[in-house]
Protein backbone atom coordinates (compact mmCIF):
# COMPACT_ATOMS: atom_id res chain seq x y z
CA UNK A 1 0.00 0.00 0.00
CA UNK A 2 2.89 2.30 0.74
CA UNK A 3 4.36 1.49 -2.66
CA UNK A 4 1.08 2.32 -4.40
CA UNK A 5 0.92 5.72 -2.70
CA UNK A 6 4.47 6.43 -3.86
CA UNK A 7 3.60 5.26 -7.37
CA UNK A 8 0.59 7.57 -7.72
CA UNK A 9 2.43 10.54 -6.22
CA UNK A 10 0.55 10.74 -2.91
CA UNK A 11 3.59 9.94 -0.77
CA UNK A 12 6.91 11.54 -1.64
CA UNK A 13 9.98 9.77 -0.27
CA UNK A 14 13.53 11.14 0.00
CA UNK A 15 14.86 8.19 -2.04
CA UNK A 16 13.64 5.35 -4.24
CA UNK A 17 11.28 2.84 -2.65
CA UNK A 18 13.84 0.02 -2.41
CA UNK A 19 16.32 2.28 -0.64
CA UNK A 20 13.64 3.66 1.65
CA UNK A 21 12.56 0.16 2.72
CA UNK A 22 16.18 -0.82 3.36
CA UNK A 23 16.56 2.15 5.71
CA UNK A 24 13.11 1.91 7.33
CA UNK A 25 13.10 -1.77 8.18
CA UNK A 26 15.24 -2.01 11.25
CA UNK A 27 15.98 -5.48 12.64
CA UNK A 28 13.20 -5.04 15.21
CA UNK A 29 10.53 -4.16 12.59
CA UNK A 30 8.36 -6.96 11.28
CA UNK A 31 6.19 -6.85 8.16
CA UNK A 32 2.97 -8.74 8.73
CA UNK A 33 1.75 -11.04 5.96
CA UNK A 34 -1.60 -10.56 4.27
CA UNK A 35 -3.41 -13.68 5.45
CA UNK A 36 -6.92 -14.99 4.83
CA UNK A 37 -7.83 -14.13 8.43
CA UNK A 38 -6.95 -10.47 7.80
CA UNK A 39 -9.08 -10.32 4.66
CA UNK A 40 -11.98 -11.97 6.48
CA UNK A 41 -11.66 -9.55 9.40
CA UNK A 42 -11.54 -6.60 6.99
CA UNK A 43 -14.90 -7.63 5.54
CA UNK A 44 -16.44 -7.77 9.05
CA UNK A 45 -15.35 -4.38 10.40
CA UNK A 46 -18.36 -2.70 12.00
CA UNK A 47 -19.28 0.88 11.10
CA UNK A 48 -16.10 1.40 9.07
CA UNK A 49 -15.61 5.11 8.27
CA UNK A 50 -14.07 4.81 4.78
CA UNK A 51 -14.62 2.88 1.58
CA UNK A 52 -10.89 2.29 1.13
CA UNK A 53 -10.04 -1.43 1.08
CA UNK A 54 -6.43 -0.66 2.03
CA UNK A 55 -7.63 1.06 5.22
CA UNK A 56 -9.80 -1.96 5.98
CA UNK A 57 -6.84 -4.32 5.63
CA UNK A 58 -4.62 -2.13 7.81
CA UNK A 59 -7.21 -1.85 10.58
CA UNK A 60 -8.04 -5.57 10.38
CA UNK A 61 -4.33 -6.42 10.70
CA UNK A 62 -4.03 -4.22 13.77
CA UNK A 63 -7.10 -5.82 15.34
CA UNK A 64 -5.99 -9.40 14.69
CA UNK A 65 -2.48 -8.82 15.97
CA UNK A 66 -3.66 -6.76 18.95
CA UNK A 67 -1.70 -3.70 17.83
CA UNK A 68 -2.28 0.02 18.12
CA UNK A 69 -2.68 1.63 14.70
CA UNK A 70 -0.68 4.84 14.54
CA UNK A 71 -2.08 7.05 11.76
CA UNK A 72 -2.37 10.56 10.39
CA UNK A 73 -5.63 9.63 8.65
CA UNK A 74 -8.34 11.79 10.18
CA UNK A 75 -11.05 9.44 8.84
CA UNK A 76 -9.76 6.68 11.12
CA UNK A 77 -9.20 8.98 14.09
CA UNK A 78 -12.33 8.14 16.04
CA UNK A 79 -12.88 4.56 14.90
CA UNK A 80 -13.94 2.89 18.14
CA UNK A 81 -13.69 -0.73 16.99
CA UNK A 82 -9.90 -0.72 16.91
CA UNK A 83 -7.09 0.77 18.94
CA UNK A 84 -6.24 3.81 16.82
CA UNK A 85 -3.83 6.53 17.86
CA UNK A 86 -4.03 9.63 15.67
CA UNK A 87 -1.14 12.04 15.39
CA UNK A 88 -0.74 15.24 13.46
CA UNK A 89 2.18 15.16 10.98
CA UNK A 90 5.11 17.40 11.89
CA UNK A 91 4.74 19.43 8.71
CA UNK A 92 1.15 20.29 9.69
CA UNK A 93 1.94 21.31 13.26
CA UNK A 94 1.82 25.04 13.80
GUDO-257555 format. One record per residue (C-alpha): residue number from 1; residue in three letters; x, y, z. Coordinates in Angstrom, 1 decimal. Example, Ala and Ser with C-alpha at 12.3 -4.5 7.8 and 13.67 -1.06 7.14 Angstrom:
<lotors>
    nr   rest        x        y        z
     1    ALA     12.3     -4.5      7.8
     2    SER     13.7     -1.1      7.1
</lotors>
This chain:
<lotors>
    nr   rest        x        y        z
     1    UNK      0.0      0.0      0.0
     2    UNK      2.9      2.3      0.7
     3    UNK      4.4      1.5     -2.7
     4    UNK      1.1      2.3     -4.4
     5    UNK      0.9      5.7     -2.7
     6    UNK      4.5      6.4     -3.9
     7    UNK      3.6      5.3     -7.4
     8    UNK      0.6      7.6     -7.7
     9    UNK      2.4     10.5     -6.2
    10    UNK      0.6     10.7     -2.9
    11    UNK      3.6      9.9     -0.8
    12    UNK      6.9     11.5     -1.6
    13    UNK     10.0      9.8     -0.3
    14    UNK     13.5     11.1      0.0
    15    UNK     14.9      8.2     -2.0
    16    UNK     13.6      5.3     -4.2
    17    UNK     11.3      2.8     -2.6
    18    UNK     13.8      0.0     -2.4
    19    UNK     16.3      2.3     -0.6
    20    UNK     13.6      3.7      1.7
    21    UNK     12.6      0.2      2.7
    22    UNK     16.2     -0.8      3.4
    23    UNK     16.6      2.1      5.7
    24    UNK     13.1      1.9      7.3
    25    UNK     13.1     -1.8      8.2
    26    UNK     15.2     -2.0     11.3
    27    UNK     16.0     -5.5     12.6
    28    UNK     13.2     -5.0     15.2
    29    UNK     10.5     -4.2     12.6
    30    UNK      8.4     -7.0     11.3
    31    UNK      6.2     -6.9      8.2
    32    UNK      3.0     -8.7      8.7
    33    UNK      1.8    -11.0      6.0
    34    UNK     -1.6    -10.6      4.3
    35    UNK     -3.4    -13.7      5.4
    36    UNK     -6.9    -15.0      4.8
    37    UNK     -7.8    -14.1      8.4
    38    UNK     -6.9    -10.5      7.8
    39    UNK     -9.1    -10.3      4.7
    40    UNK    -12.0    -12.0      6.5
    41    UNK    -11.7     -9.6      9.4
    42    UNK    -11.5     -6.6      7.0
    43    UNK    -14.9     -7.6      5.5
    44    UNK    -16.4     -7.8      9.0
    45    UNK    -15.3     -4.4     10.4
    46    UNK    -18.4     -2.7     12.0
    47    UNK    -19.3      0.9     11.1
    48    UNK    -16.1      1.4      9.1
    49    UNK    -15.6      5.1      8.3
    50    UNK    -14.1      4.8      4.8
    51    UNK    -14.6      2.9      1.6
    52    UNK    -10.9      2.3      1.1
    53    UNK    -10.0     -1.4      1.1
    54    UNK     -6.4     -0.7      2.0
    55    UNK     -7.6      1.1      5.2
    56    UNK     -9.8     -2.0      6.0
    57    UNK     -6.8     -4.3      5.6
    58    UNK     -4.6     -2.1      7.8
    59    UNK     -7.2     -1.9     10.6
    60    UNK     -8.0     -5.6     10.4
    61    UNK     -4.3     -6.4     10.7
    62    UNK     -4.0     -4.2     13.8
    63    UNK     -7.1     -5.8     15.3
    64    UNK     -6.0     -9.4     14.7
    65    UNK     -2.5     -8.8     16.0
    66    UNK     -3.7     -6.8     19.0
    67    UNK     -1.7     -3.7     17.8
    68    UNK     -2.3      0.0     18.1
    69    UNK     -2.7      1.6     14.7
    70    UNK     -0.7      4.8     14.5
    71    UNK     -2.1      7.1     11.8
    72    UNK     -2.4     10.6     10.4
    73    UNK     -5.6      9.6      8.6
    74    UNK     -8.3     11.8     10.2
    75    UNK    -11.0      9.4      8.8
    76    UNK     -9.8      6.7     11.1
    77    UNK     -9.2      9.0     14.1
    78    UNK    -12.3      8.1     16.0
    79    UNK    -12.9      4.6     14.9
    80    UNK    -13.9      2.9     18.1
    81    UNK    -13.7     -0.7     17.0
    82    UNK     -9.9     -0.7     16.9
    83    UNK     -7.1      0.8     18.9
    84    UNK     -6.2      3.8     16.8
    85    UNK     -3.8      6.5     17.9
    86    UNK     -4.0      9.6     15.7
    87    UNK     -1.1     12.0     15.4
    88    UNK     -0.7     15.2     13.5
    89    UNK      2.2     15.2     11.0
    90    UNK      5.1     17.4     11.9
    91    UNK      4.7     19.4      8.7
    92    UNK      1.1     20.3      9.7
    93    UNK      1.9     21.3     13.3
    94    UNK      1.8     25.0     13.8
</lotors>
